[in-house]
Amino acid sequence: MRFLSPEWLDHLSSLAATASPGAALHVHQRVTGGPDGDVEYTLHVADGKVTFESGPGSADFDVDLTSDYETAVLVSRGFLTPAAAFAAGRLRVGGSISSLVDQQEALADIGRLLAGVSGATTY
């Protein structure tokens, strides 16, 4: 499946379906300059469920992330951590950064469920 495509987002949602986090967090991500133009999606963690929604999402988000396509690919493939991308100025973070810190355990659990996605992804 192609990186950032609707099929890719559906695949992420299906992999994360087994998660049952007690967290509540909505993270919007915007990736600029991709082969198909800019792409937006929202990670929703609420009511014990995890989903990925194409577009800006129907709910207000807690955190807003923006990066260029190259940075998003490097993060997705595990060659660059989000923290290193942020420190290098390649990832802009808006909204409630404390929400990311507060929910880091839930996000790490979701990350473990998504491990290996890059191997099935075309970039």
C-alpha positions in Angstrom: 0.0 0.0 0.0 1.1 3.5 -0.7 2.3 5.8 2.1 -0.4 8.2 3.3 -3.1 6.7 1.0 -6.6 6.0 2.3 -5.7 2.3 2.2 -2.6 2.9 4.3 -4.7 4.8 6.9 -7.3 2.0 6.9 -4.5 -0.5 7.5 -3.2 1.6 10.4 -6.7 1.6 11.9 -7.1 -2.1 11.5 -3.7 -2.8 13.2 -4.5 -0.5 16.1 -8.0 -1.9 16.5 -6.7 -4.2 19.3 -5.6 -1.3 21.4 -7.8 -0.3 24.3 -6.1 2.9 25.6 -7.6 4.8 28.5 -6.3 7.9 26.9 -8.1 10.6 25.0 -6.1 12.4 22.3 -6.6 13.7 18.8 -3.5 14.4 16.8 -3.7 16.1 13.4 -0.8 15.6 11.0 -0.2 17.5 7.8 2.5 16.3 5.4 3.5 18.8 2.7 5.1 18.3 -0.7 4.2 14.6 -1.3 3.9 13.0 -4.7 0.1 13.6 -4.5 0.4 17.0 -2.9 -0.3 17.8 0.7 -2.0 15.1 2.9 -3.8 15.5 6.2 -5.0 12.9 8.6 -6.0 12.7 12.2 -5.2 10.0 14.8 -8.1 9.7 17.2 -7.6 8.0 20.6 -10.9 8.0 22.4 -13.4 5.8 24.1 -10.9 2.9 24.3 -10.4 2.9 20.5 -7.7 4.1 18.1 -8.6 5.2 14.5 -6.9 7.1 11.7 -9.1 9.5 9.7 -8.2 11.0 6.3 -8.4 14.8 6.3 -8.4 17.2 9.1 -10.9 15.1 11.1 -14.3 15.9 12.4 -13.2 16.7 15.9 -11.0 19.4 17.3 -7.5 18.2 17.7 -5.2 18.5 20.7 -1.9 18.5 18.8 -1.1 19.7 15.3 2.0 18.2 13.5 3.4 19.5 10.2 6.3 18.1 8.3 7.5 17.8 4.7 7.1 14.5 2.9 10.8 13.5 3.2 10.7 13.9 7.0 7.4 12.0 7.2 9.0 9.1 5.2 12.1 9.1 7.4 10.0 9.0 10.6 7.7 6.3 9.2 10.6 4.1 8.2 12.3 4.5 11.6 15.3 6.4 10.3 14.4 9.5 12.2 12.6 9.9 15.5 9.9 12.5 15.9 11.9 14.1 18.7 15.0 14.4 16.4 12.8 15.8 13.6 11.4 18.4 16.0 14.9 19.3 17.3 16.1 19.7 13.7 13.2 22.0 12.9 11.8 19.4 10.4 8.6 18.8 12.4 6.5 21.6 13.7 4.3 21.0 16.7 1.3 23.1 17.6 -1.4 22.8 20.2 -1.0 21.1 23.5 2.5 19.6 23.6 1.8 18.5 27.2 -0.9 16.2 25.8 1.7 14.3 23.9 3.8 14.1 27.0 0.9 13.0 29.2 -0.2 10.3 26.7 3.3 9.1 25.7 2.7 5.6 27.2 -0.5 5.1 25.1 1.3 6.4 22.0 4.1 4.0 22.6 1.6 1.1 22.8 0.0 2.2 19.6 3.5 2.5 18.0 4.3 -1.1 18.9 1.1 -2.3 17.2 2.1 -0.4 14.1 5.6 -1.8 14.0 6.4 -3.4 10.7 4.0 -1.2 8.7 6.8 0.4 6.8 7.8 -3.0 5.4 4.4 -3.3 3.7 4.4 0.3 2.5 5.5 1.8 -0.8 7.1 5.2 -0.5 
